[in-house]
């Protein structure tokens, strides 16, 4: 599991927090602090890196198709972290005329590099 990913519960809580006024926010945060303080400490489970689920590269693939395929294959990676580099490669293809094949090769290398970094972060947590 991606240690920096936001769960559905966290997204729901954040949505509720943003809908409250400042006084209600303070009450909610005080209650959350209370719950954390009274909770029994749980043993931390060791983090386990998820494996990618690669799909074969089609013979004729667009850059957008490759981004979708690689995002699905490496769904444990954070999109926010990859966004800047993916955008740069997409711009190189669209605005500078780099070939789709060349950009897709670089996208594959980019996702593999970020996956190696992800595995290293998980290993460092142990």
Secondary structure as GFF3:
##gff-version 3
##sequence-region A 1 126
A	DSSP	alpha_helix	8	19	.	.	.	ID=ss1
A	DSSP	alpha_helix	22	38	.	.	.	ID=ss2
A	DSSP	alpha_helix	63	73	.	.	.	ID=ss3
A	DSSP	alpha_helix	79	94	.	.	.	ID=ss4
A	DSSP	alpha_helix	100	125	.	.	.	ID=ss5
###
